Amino acid sequence: MTDTYRTVAGRGQIRFEVRGSEFIGHVAPAATVEAAEAFVDAIESEYADATHNVPAYRVRADPLREYASDDGEPSGSSGKPALNVLQQREIENVVAVVTRYYGGTNLGVGGLARSYSQAVKEAVDDAGVVTERPHERFGIETQYDDSGTVRGILESEDVEFDAEYEEVVEFEVRVPEADATQLRDRIRSATSGRADISDI
């Protein structure tokens, strides 16, 4: 897998009607299969009275995990068209669910495929697409004497972090995977090994 990938910037949601049926498209970032399935479960719970909640997701793993379901719609009419949008837009670590409230008029397989595709496309547009680099998180625990040194390194490397000042100082760091080893080594060296670094 490449060092960078495209994903949605956040959650997106849209709704529209087609011949009486209401479609609601939802998308969200999802870094793991568990996160994607939790989002699907949450939408299914929120829209439990809907006729269908059609899920699709693409999650970066080894290999890439892709999933879609028609959730009771005719085979191939909904899940695959929803997933196809994610594939064509080349976005990963993303989950989509299209909710449908049936309006009394059958749309046919072609009409369903167009509607489910449109719902995912518009929800992705609503969320926005960004280019991401794979990140990892780790924790750093240090004494006050070393905390200024560690904070200075994190700020100079322009990485995301949170700090908690208690009896010891704890940093939670989010850093691009490609830079993580070098950053760990630099912190260990600057603190003569006193900083306790652990995976999160």
TAMO-V444488 format. One record per backbone hydrogen bond with DSSP energy under -1.0 kcal/mol. NH is the residue of the N-H (numbers start at 1). CO is the residue of the C=O. If there is no record, write none. Layout:
BEGIN
NH_CO ; NH_CO
END
This chain:
BEGIN
5_132 ; 7_130 ; 9_128 ; 12_27 ; 14_25 ; 16_23 ; 18_21 ; 21_18 ; 22_101 ; 23_16 ; 24_99 ; 25_14 ; 26_97 ; 27_12 ; 28_95 ; 30_93 ; 36_32 ; 37_33 ; 38_34 ; 39_35 ; 40_36 ; 41_37 ; 42_38 ; 43_39 ; 44_40 ; 45_41 ; 46_42 ; 47_43 ; 48_45 ; 50_47 ; 51_100 ; 52_100 ; 54_98 ; 56_96 ; 57_67 ; 58_94 ; 59_65 ; 65_59 ; 67_57 ; 69_55 ; 73_70 ; 77_74 ; 82_78 ; 83_79 ; 84_80 ; 85_81 ; 86_82 ; 87_83 ; 88_84 ; 89_85 ; 91_86 ; 92_6 ; 94_58 ; 95_28 ; 96_56 ; 97_26 ; 98_54 ; 99_24 ; 100_52 ; 101_22 ; 112_108 ; 113_109 ; 114_110 ; 115_111 ; 116_112 ; 117_113 ; 118_114 ; 119_115 ; 120_116 ; 121_117 ; 122_118 ; 123_119 ; 124_120 ; 125_121 ; 126_122 ; 127_123 ; 128_124 ; 130_7 ; 132_5 ; 134_3 ; 136_175 ; 138_173 ; 139_198 ; 140_171 ; 141_196 ; 142_169 ; 146_143 ; 150_146 ; 151_147 ; 152_148 ; 153_149 ; 154_150 ; 155_151 ; 156_152 ; 157_153 ; 159_154 ; 160_174 ; 162_172 ; 164_170 ; 166_168 ; 169_142 ; 170_164 ; 171_140 ; 172_162 ; 173_138 ; 174_160 ; 175_136 ; 177_134 ; 179_176 ; 183_179 ; 184_180 ; 185_181 ; 186_182 ; 187_183 ; 188_184 ; 189_185 ; 190_186 ; 191_187 ; 192_189 ; 193_188 ; 194_191 ; 196_141 ; 198_139 ; 200_137
END
